[in-house]
Amino acid sequence: MRQPLVAKEPRREKRSEPIQSPEPDVLQKEPVRSQPVSPPDDRQARITDRAYELYAERGHRQGYALDDWLEAEREIVGLECKA
């Protein structure tokens, strides 16, 4: 026996819209803009060289690294102040 014809619901058209995620939209972060990188500090390089010279003049004796650095710093910064 045949079943009686029943009105069917019309078929829904498939849409090609993107599926939205349940998560809220993530804010786009702006890129970090850094300052330009400067060349190595010339003053520090000169202090380092002078401190090594003082160390060598002392006969490469250990235990005076801070004294050599501070003396070299006084000399280099003093020269810059006088200029």
ROSE-4610 file (N, C-alpha, C; in Angstrom, 1 decimal, always signed):
// ROSE-4610
residu = [M/M/M/R/R/R/Q/Q/Q/P/P/P/L/L/L/V/V/V/A/A/A/K/K/K/E/E/E/P/P/P/R/R/R/R/R/R/E/E/E/K/K/K/R/R/R/S/S/S/E/E/E/P/P/P/I/I/I/Q/Q/Q/S/S/S/P/P/P/E/E/E/P/P/P/D/D/D/V/V/V/L/L/L/Q/Q/Q/K/K/K/E/E/E/P/P/P/V/V/V/R/R/R/S/S/S/Q/Q/Q/P/P/P/V/V/V/S/S/S/P/P/P/P/P/P/D/D/D/D/D/D/R/R/R/Q/Q/Q/A/A/A/R/R/R/I/I/I/T/T/T/D/D/D/R/R/R/A/A/A/Y/Y/Y/E/E/E/L/L/L/Y/Y/Y/A/A/A/E/E/E/R/R/R/G/G/G/H/H/H/R/R/R/Q/Q/Q/G/G/G/Y/Y/Y/A/A/A/L/L/L/D/D/D/D/D/D/W/W/W/L/L/L/E/E/E/A/A/A/E/E/E/R/R/R/E/E/E/I/I/I/V/V/V/G/G/G/L/L/L/E/E/E/C/C/C/K/K/K/A/A/A]
num = [1/1/1/2/2/2/3/3/3/4/4/4/5/5/5/6/6/6/7/7/7/8/8/8/9/9/9/10/10/10/11/11/11/12/12/12/13/13/13/14/14/14/15/15/15/16/16/16/17/17/17/18/18/18/19/19/19/20/20/20/21/21/21/22/22/22/23/23/23/24/24/24/25/25/25/26/26/26/27/27/27/28/28/28/29/29/29/30/30/30/31/31/31/32/32/32/33/33/33/34/34/34/35/35/35/36/36/36/37/37/37/38/38/38/39/39/39/40/40/40/41/41/41/42/42/42/43/43/43/44/44/44/45/45/45/46/46/46/47/47/47/48/48/48/49/49/49/50/50/50/51/51/51/52/52/52/53/53/53/54/54/54/55/55/55/56/56/56/57/57/57/58/58/58/59/59/59/60/60/60/61/61/61/62/62/62/63/63/63/64/64/64/65/65/65/66/66/66/67/67/67/68/68/68/69/69/69/70/70/70/71/71/71/72/72/72/73/73/73/74/74/74/75/75/75/76/76/76/77/77/77/78/78/78/79/79/79/80/80/80/81/81/81/82/82/82/83/83/83]
x = [+0.8/+0.0/+0.9/+0.4/+1.1/+0.8/+1.9/+1.6/+1.1/+0.3/-0.4/+0.7/+0.5/+1.4/+1.3/+2.4/+2.5/+3.3/+2.8/+3.5/+4.9/+5.9/+7.2/+7.7/+8.6/+9.1/+10.0/+10.0/+10.8/+12.3/+13.1/+14.5/+15.2/+16.1/+16.8/+18.0/+18.2/+19.3/+20.6/+21.6/+22.9/+23.5/+24.0/+24.7/+26.2/+26.9/+28.3/+29.0/+28.3/+28.8/+29.7/+30.8/+31.7/+31.0/+31.4/+30.9/+31.6/+30.8/+31.4/+31.7/+32.9/+33.3/+32.6/+32.4/+31.7/+32.6/+33.9/+34.8/+34.7/+34.9/+34.9/+36.1/+35.9/+37.1/+38.2/+39.4/+40.6/+41.1/+41.4/+41.9/+43.3/+43.5/+44.7/+45.7/+46.9/+47.9/+48.7/+49.0/+49.9/+51.3/+52.1/+53.5/+54.3/+55.2/+56.1/+57.1/+57.2/+58.2/+59.3/+60.4/+61.6/+62.4/+63.1/+64.0/+65.2/+65.8/+66.9/+68.1/+68.7/+69.8/+71.0/+71.6/+72.8/+74.1/+75.1/+76.4/+76.9/+77.8/+78.3/+78.9/+78.7/+79.1/+80.6/+81.1/+82.5/+83.2/+82.5/+83.1/+83.4/+82.5/+82.7/+83.9/+84.0/+85.1/+86.4/+86.4/+87.7/+88.1/+87.1/+87.3/+87.9/+87.2/+87.7/+89.1/+89.5/+90.8/+91.8/+91.5/+92.4/+92.5/+91.4/+91.5/+92.4/+92.4/+93.3/+94.8/+95.0/+96.3/+96.9/+96.0/+96.4/+96.8/+96.0/+96.2/+97.5/+97.8/+99.1/+100.3/+100.1/+101.1/+101.4/+100.5/+100.6/+101.3/+101.6/+102.2/+101.3/+100.0/+98.9/+98.7/+98.8/+98.5/+97.0/+96.5/+95.0/+94.6/+93.3/+92.8/+92.6/+92.9/+92.8/+91.9/+91.0/+90.1/+89.3/+88.7/+87.8/+88.6/+89.8/+90.6/+91.0/+91.4/+91.8/+90.6/+89.4/+88.2/+87.9/+87.9/+87.6/+88.6/+89.9/+90.9/+90.7/+90.5/+90.3/+89.0/+88.0/+86.8/+87.0/+87.8/+88.1/+88.9/+89.9/+90.7/+89.8/+89.0/+88.2/+87.1/+86.4/+85.3/+85.9/+87.1/+87.7/+88.2/+88.7/+89.1/+87.9/+86.8/+85.6/+85.1/+85.1/+84.7/+85.5/+86.8/+87.7/+87.6/+87.1/+87.0/+85.9]
y = [-1.2/+0.0/+1.2/+2.2/+3.4/+4.3/+5.1/+6.1/+7.3/+8.0/+9.2/+10.3/+11.1/+12.2/+13.3/+13.6/+14.6/+15.8/+17.0/+18.1/+18.2/+18.3/+18.4/+19.8/+20.1/+21.4/+21.7/+22.9/+23.2/+23.1/+22.7/+22.5/+23.9/+23.9/+25.2/+25.2/+26.4/+26.6/+26.7/+26.0/+26.1/+27.4/+28.0/+29.3/+29.2/+30.0/+29.9/+30.9/+31.3/+32.3/+31.6/+32.3/+31.7/+31.5/+30.4/+30.1/+31.0/+31.7/+32.6/+31.8/+32.0/+31.3/+32.0/+31.2/+31.7/+32.7/+32.7/+33.6/+35.0/+36.0/+37.3/+37.6/+38.5/+38.8/+39.3/+38.8/+39.2/+40.5/+41.4/+42.7/+42.5/+43.2/+43.1/+44.0/+43.5/+44.3/+45.0/+46.3/+47.0/+46.5/+46.5/+46.1/+47.0/+46.4/+47.2/+47.9/+49.2/+50.0/+50.4/+49.8/+50.0/+51.2/+51.7/+52.8/+52.2/+53.0/+52.5/+52.1/+51.0/+50.5/+51.4/+51.9/+52.8/+51.9/+52.4/+51.7/+51.6/+50.7/+50.5/+51.9/+52.1/+53.3/+53.4/+54.5/+54.7/+55.0/+55.7/+56.0/+54.8/+53.8/+52.6/+51.8/+51.8/+51.1/+51.7/+53.0/+53.7/+53.5/+53.4/+53.1/+51.7/+50.8/+49.4/+49.3/+49.9/+49.8/+50.5/+51.6/+52.3/+51.4/+50.8/+50.0/+48.8/+48.2/+47.1/+47.6/+48.8/+49.4/+49.5/+50.0/+50.2/+48.8/+47.8/+46.5/+46.0/+46.2/+45.8/+46.5/+47.8/+48.6/+48.1/+47.6/+47.1/+45.7/+45.2/+43.9/+42.7/+43.0/+42.0/+41.4/+42.1/+41.6/+41.7/+40.6/+40.5/+41.3/+41.6/+42.2/+43.7/+44.3/+45.8/+46.2/+45.3/+45.5/+46.8/+46.9/+48.0/+49.3/+49.3/+50.4/+50.9/+49.9/+50.2/+50.8/+50.3/+50.8/+52.2/+52.4/+53.8/+54.8/+54.4/+55.4/+55.7/+54.6/+54.8/+55.7/+55.5/+56.3/+57.7/+58.0/+59.4/+60.1/+59.3/+59.9/+60.2/+59.3/+59.4/+60.5/+60.4/+61.4/+62.7/+62.8/+64.0/+64.7/+63.9/+64.4/+65.0/+64.3/+64.8/+66.1/+66.2/+67.4/+68.6/+68.4/+69.5/+69.9/+69.0/+69.4/+70.3]
z = [+0.0/+0.0/+0.0/-0.7/-0.8/+0.4/+0.7/+1.8/+1.2/+1.9/+1.4/+1.2/+0.3/+0.0/+1.1/+1.6/+2.6/+2.1/+2.4/+1.9/+2.6/+1.8/+2.4/+2.5/+3.4/+3.6/+2.4/+1.9/+0.8/+1.2/+0.3/+0.5/+0.7/+1.7/+1.9/+0.9/+0.4/-0.5/+0.3/-0.2/+0.4/+0.2/+1.2/+1.0/+1.1/+0.4/+0.5/+1.4/+2.4/+3.3/+4.3/+4.7/+5.7/+7.0/+7.6/+9.0/+10.0/+10.8/+11.8/+13.0/+13.5/+14.7/+15.9/+17.0/+18.1/+18.9/+18.6/+19.4/+18.8/+19.6/+19.1/+18.2/+17.3/+16.4/+17.2/+16.9/+17.6/+17.0/+17.9/+17.4/+16.8/+15.7/+15.0/+15.7/+16.1/+16.7/+15.7/+16.0/+15.1/+15.3/+14.2/+14.4/+15.3/+16.0/+16.9/+16.1/+16.2/+15.5/+16.5/+16.2/+17.1/+16.6/+17.5/+17.1/+16.4/+15.5/+14.7/+15.7/+15.3/+16.1/+15.9/+16.9/+16.8/+16.8/+16.1/+16.2/+17.6/+17.9/+19.2/+19.7/+21.0/+21.6/+21.5/+20.8/+20.6/+21.9/+22.8/+24.1/+24.9/+24.9/+25.7/+25.1/+23.7/+23.1/+23.4/+23.5/+23.8/+25.3/+26.2/+27.6/+27.7/+27.0/+27.1/+26.6/+25.5/+25.0/+26.0/+26.6/+27.5/+28.8/+29.3/+30.5/+30.2/+29.0/+28.7/+28.6/+28.1/+28.1/+29.5/+30.4/+31.8/+32.4/+32.1/+32.6/+32.1/+30.8/+30.2/+30.8/+31.1/+31.7/+33.1/+33.8/+35.1/+35.1/+33.9/+33.8/+33.8/+33.4/+33.3/+34.7/+35.7/+37.1/+37.3/+37.9/+38.1/+39.4/+39.5/+40.7/+40.6/+39.5/+39.3/+38.2/+37.8/+36.6/+36.9/+38.1/+38.3/+38.4/+39.0/+39.0/+37.6/+36.8/+35.4/+34.6/+34.8/+34.1/+34.6/+35.9/+36.4/+35.9/+35.9/+35.5/+34.0/+33.2/+31.8/+31.5/+32.3/+32.2/+32.5/+33.6/+33.9/+32.8/+32.2/+31.2/+29.9/+29.5/+28.3/+28.4/+29.5/+29.7/+30.0/+30.7/+30.9/+29.6/+28.7/+27.4/+26.6/+26.7/+26.0/+26.6/+27.9/+28.6/+28.2/+28.1/+27.8/+26.3/+25.5/+24.0/+23.7]
